[in-house]
Amino acid sequence: MNTITAFFKQGSPIKLILLAIPFLLLSFFIEKSLPSVFLFTRLLTFVLVIYAVIKFFNSKF
């Protein structure tokens, strides 16, 4: 668990965006067959992108 939290604390915003892209692509393929997993992957992608944007602006200003 410590390695996961360390990744989010120390990871760059670019890495977080690159991590969100596979979840976004995965959500396109499972939209019809598994709607609950689709919603989870979309939510996870949204949270990762927002966290990366906030982290980016906090590091620049």
GITATA-V683987 format. One record per residue. SS is DSSP state (A for helix, B for strand, O for the rest). Layout:
SS + SS
This chain:
O + A + A + A + A + A + A + A + A + A + O + O + A + A + A + A + A + A + A + A + A + A + A + A + A + A + A + A + A + O + O + O + O + O + A + A + A + A + A + A + A + A + A + A + A + A + A + A + A + A + A + A + A + A + A + A + A + A + A + A + O
